[in-house]
């Protein structure tokens, strides 16, 4: 009888370790989902708008995953950040939105703008990515 108890006693720690691993993986998935932020940025009439905001700003916390869906309603425009570490340049045409993501790993304020030169007014377009340190 003692061999049965000691055998089942050895299985219990493994079961507890397995349960702890599953809980840890589940918590990591929840944290990953919570740290992802989605933004819709639309360009039109030589300005940017960010859905849910009355100013062209994207505000996130450091280390969040940022998903941007960028579209234009009139002529081709770009969403450009030249500053390191982001260095993003995505171009959209009317009816052809683009989606991209990046990790907001560097805190600070980063200007985004239209870098296309087809129309002189494009250089007036700008907004701000604001990454707050944790």
N, C-alpha and C positions, 0 to 999 in steps of 0.2 A: 504494500500500500504506500509505503514511503516513496518508492520510485515513481508512482503515478502522481503524487502530489508535487514532487520536485520537477517532474516533466512538465506538468501544466503550469507550475510556478515559473518555469523558464520561458514559457510562451507568453505569459502576461506582460513582461517588460517589452517584448518585441511588438505586441499588439499596441501597447501604450505609445511606443516610439512611432509606429505607423500612423496612429491617430493624430499624434502631435504634428507629424510631417504633413498630413492632409490638412489640418487646421492652418498650419503655417503657409502652405501653398494657397489655400483659399484666401487668407488674409493678404497675401502678396497680390493676388488677382484683384481684390477689392481696392487695395492701395493704387495699383496701376490704373484701374478704371477711374478712380477719383482724381488722379493726377493728370488726366487727359482733358484738355480744354479745346472746344471747337468754336471756330469763328467764321462767319460769313462776311467777306469784304467785297463790296460792290463799288465799281468805279463808273461814274457818269458825269457828264458836264464838267469835266476837269476837277473832280473832287472824289475823295474816298468816303464811303460810309461803312460803319461796322454795325451789323445787326445787334439790336439791343442797347445801343449806345448813341448818345446825341453828339458825340465827338469822334473823330477818326482815330481811336485809340484801341489797342489790344493790351489788356492788363492781365498779367499772369504772375504766378509765384515761381521762383527759381526751381529748376528741375522738373517742371511740369512739361508734359508732351503737348505740343500745340499743333492742332490740325486746322489749316486755313483752306476754305473754299473761296477762291477768288474769281470774280466774274466782272464783265463789263457790259453796259447796256447801250453804248453808242459806237465807239470806235475802239480799235485795239489799244490796250493799256498794259502796263507792267506793274508788278508788285516787287519792288527792289529794296533790299537793305544791303548797303555796301560795307558796313562796319563789321569787323571781326567780333565774335566768332561766327556770325550768322551768314553773311555773304549769300543772300538769296536773290534770285532774279527769275520771276515767273511771268510769262506773258499770257494774256487771255484775249480772245476775240469774242465779239457778240455771239451769243448762243453756244459758246464753247468754254465753259468754266474749267478751271484747273484746281486740283486739290493737292496739297503738299503738307508735310509735317516736319517738325524739328523739335529738339529738346531745348527748352529755354534754360540753358545751364549757366549763362553769364548774366548777373544782375546789371541793371542800368536802363538808360533810355536810348532807343535806337530809332532813327528816322526811317520811315519807308516812304517811297515816292515812285512816280512813273518815270522811267528812264528812256522812254521812247521819244524820238525826235521828229516824228511825222507831223506833229502839230505843235506850234510854239507854246500853246497854253498848257501842254502836258507837264512842263517843268514847274508849274504852280501847284501841282497835286502833291500832297504829303499827309502823313499821319505818323503816329508814334507807337512803337512796341515798348511797353513798360514792364520790365522784369524786376519784381521786388525780391530782395534777398530773404532767405529763410533764417 
